[in-house]
Amino acid sequence: MARFLHVSWVGAVGILRAAVAGRPGQRYILGGEDFSIRQLMVHLQASFGTSAPRARLPLAIVRAIAGLAETWGGMRGHRARLNRMFG
């Protein structure tokens, strides 16, 4: 499961709540609703009117592809869109 929330909630409401109700020296994790990647894809498909990916790849393969993309991008002087931090 992954946790997603809209950036405006973090930037506005979350910081305001921490400022009003928080205690000095404390840390706060601002999180939203838990989604599986499949649920996220279904939501994105509905929101953007696109089709969801047809294939499912194991995370290890995605990370390997991301590593190759980083290497290839570095050789070409570009930042890879898919990278190990994202993937």
C-alpha positions in Angstrom: 0.0 0.0 0.0 1.1 3.5 -0.6 -0.2 6.8 0.8 -1.3 9.6 -1.4 -2.7 13.1 -0.8 -3.1 16.3 -2.6 -0.2 18.8 -2.3 -2.6 21.6 -1.3 -3.6 19.6 1.8 0.1 19.3 2.9 0.9 22.9 2.0 -2.0 24.6 3.5 -4.2 22.6 5.8 -1.5 20.3 7.2 1.0 23.1 8.0 -1.7 25.2 9.5 -2.9 22.4 11.8 0.6 21.7 12.9 1.2 25.4 13.7 -2.1 25.6 15.7 -2.2 22.3 17.5 1.4 21.1 17.3 4.1 21.2 20.0 7.5 22.7 19.6 10.2 20.1 18.7 7.7 17.5 17.5 7.5 16.1 14.0 4.4 15.4 12.1 3.7 13.0 9.2 1.1 14.3 6.9 -0.6 11.4 5.1 -3.7 10.7 3.2 -5.7 7.6 2.2 -3.9 4.2 1.7 -4.1 2.9 -1.9 -2.7 -0.1 -3.6 -0.9 0.7 -6.9 -3.8 -1.1 -8.7 -6.3 1.2 -7.0 -4.2 4.2 -7.9 -4.1 3.1 -11.6 -7.9 2.7 -11.6 -8.3 6.2 -10.1 -6.0 7.7 -12.6 -7.7 5.9 -15.5 -11.1 7.4 -14.3 -9.6 10.8 -13.8 -7.7 11.2 -17.1 -9.8 8.9 -19.3 -6.8 6.8 -20.2 -6.4 3.0 -20.1 -4.5 1.4 -17.2 -1.2 -0.4 -17.9 -1.9 -3.9 -19.2 1.2 -5.6 -17.9 2.3 -6.0 -14.3 6.0 -6.1 -13.7 7.7 -7.2 -10.5 9.3 -4.4 -8.5 12.8 -5.8 -9.0 12.4 -5.6 -12.8 11.1 -2.0 -12.6 14.1 -1.0 -10.4 16.5 -2.7 -12.9 14.9 -0.9 -15.8 15.1 2.4 -13.8 18.8 1.8 -13.1 19.4 1.3 -16.9 17.4 4.5 -17.6 19.5 6.4 -15.1 22.7 5.1 -16.7 21.5 5.8 -20.3 20.3 9.3 -19.2 23.6 10.1 -17.6 25.5 9.1 -20.7 23.3 11.4 -22.8 23.4 14.2 -20.3 19.7 14.0 -19.3 17.9 13.1 -16.2 15.9 9.9 -16.5 12.1 10.2 -16.1 12.0 6.7 -14.5 14.6 6.4 -11.8 15.2 4.1 -8.8 13.9 6.7 -6.4 10.6 6.9 -8.3 10.4 3.3 -9.3 
